[in-house]
Amino acid sequence: MAAENEEFVKSLPKSNAAAVLTGSRQMALMAEAHLRLFRQIEAINHAWSESVRRARESETEFARRLIDCRDAARAAELCAEWLTTRAATFVTESQRFTGLWLNFYSETGKDAWNGATLMQGSEGETPAETKSEK
């Protein structure tokens, strides 16, 4: 199949052949960009599901300890401990998620910029334009 594509491209006039090669390069770069995008989304989703799992475990443990508590002062102490732990966890996870989202937006922006740059030739024309059309 690749040999057939190469023969087809060779048979085209030079301006059309350049557009086809640029188009196939664009497709390859877009596929790579989408792969990176989906991997980042997967990492964000995995981090979120792990965060939810840890929060559920923490809440279950807190509820178990609270049910076993017979003293109001001890219950208040347990609440304070749990809230302190959850607040620290919230800060840590917020920083982690912020980093993941910033990486996501940064990579998405780079891919968009690279795609726009690729769509233009060295003199600003799109691959389908030729110098005679200017």
Secondary structure, DSSP 8 states (H G I E B T S, - for coil): -HHHHHHHHHHS-HHHHHHHHHHHHHHHHHHHHHHHHHHHHHHHHHHHHHHHHHHHHHHHHHHHHHHH---HHHHHHHHHHHHHHHHHHHHHHHHHHHHHHHHHHHHHHHHHHHHHHHTS-TTS--TT--GGG-
